Amino acid sequence: MIKGCKDTSNNTGFFMSIYEFIGYTGTLILVICYLLIQSGRWDPQELRVPLCNGIGASFILVSLYEQPNMPSIVIELIWMSISVYGILRCIRKKRQ
């Protein structure tokens, strides 16, 4: 271990912590959402896109509780804020 660094390993061998699992799940959600948009299967203007982005970002943010990293926390908060904007935009568009 590097001097001055906190040991956050769970020392359980193969198994990951619940925070790691949540983080990987969030990453998977974001990557699948991006793939579906790029492949033309999802329209980026649909409500499910900002929903998936918001859920994925919030999962990654939860995972950062275990190993805080300020730049990652900031980007996930920005990602979530943009997702909320997208969700509200989709809802307003449907009401019109």
C-alpha positions in Angstrom: 0.0 0.0 0.0 1.2 3.5 -0.8 2.1 5.6 2.3 -0.7 8.1 3.0 -3.4 6.2 1.0 -6.3 4.7 2.8 -6.7 0.9 2.3 -10.3 0.5 0.9 -9.9 -3.0 -0.3 -12.4 -5.4 1.1 -9.9 -8.3 1.3 -12.5 -10.9 0.4 -10.8 -12.2 -2.6 -12.9 -12.4 -5.7 -16.0 -10.7 -4.3 -16.5 -7.0 -4.6 -18.1 -4.6 -2.2 -21.7 -3.5 -2.7 -20.4 -0.1 -3.6 -18.2 -1.5 -6.4 -21.2 -3.6 -7.6 -23.4 -0.5 -7.7 -20.7 1.4 -9.6 -20.2 -1.3 -12.2 -24.0 -1.5 -12.6 -24.1 2.3 -13.2 -21.3 2.1 -15.7 -23.0 -0.7 -17.5 -26.2 1.3 -17.7 -24.4 4.3 -19.2 -22.5 2.2 -21.7 -25.6 0.3 -22.9 -27.6 3.5 -23.2 -24.8 5.1 -25.3 -24.6 2.0 -27.5 -28.3 2.0 -28.1 -28.2 5.6 -29.1 -25.2 5.2 -31.4 -26.7 2.1 -33.0 -29.9 4.0 -33.8 -32.1 1.8 -31.6 -32.9 4.7 -29.2 -33.8 8.2 -30.1 -31.8 10.6 -27.9 -34.9 12.8 -27.5 -36.8 10.0 -25.7 -37.4 10.2 -21.9 -35.6 6.9 -21.3 -32.3 8.3 -22.3 -32.0 11.0 -19.6 -33.6 8.5 -17.1 -30.9 5.9 -17.9 -28.2 8.6 -17.7 -29.5 9.9 -14.4 -29.7 6.4 -12.9 -26.3 5.4 -14.2 -24.7 8.6 -12.8 -26.4 8.2 -9.5 -25.2 4.6 -9.1 -21.6 5.7 -9.9 -22.0 8.5 -7.4 -23.1 6.0 -4.7 -20.0 3.9 -5.5 -17.8 6.9 -4.8 -18.8 6.8 -1.2 -16.4 4.0 -0.6 -13.5 5.6 -2.4 -14.1 9.4 -2.8 -12.6 11.1 -5.8 -13.6 14.7 -6.1 -13.3 15.1 -9.9 -15.4 12.0 -10.3 -18.0 13.2 -7.8 -18.2 16.6 -9.7 -18.7 15.0 -13.1 -21.4 12.6 -11.8 -23.2 15.5 -10.2 -23.0 17.5 -13.4 -24.2 14.4 -15.4 -27.1 14.0 -13.0 -28.0 17.7 -13.3 -28.1 17.5 -17.1 -30.2 14.3 -16.8 -32.7 16.1 -14.6 -32.8 18.9 -17.2 -33.4 16.3 -20.0 -36.2 14.6 -18.0 -38.0 17.9 -17.3 -37.6 18.8 -21.0 -39.1 15.5 -22.1 -42.0 15.9 -19.6 -42.7 19.5 -20.8 -42.6 18.4 -24.4 -45.1 15.6 -23.8 -47.5 18.0 -22.1 -47.6 20.3 -25.1 
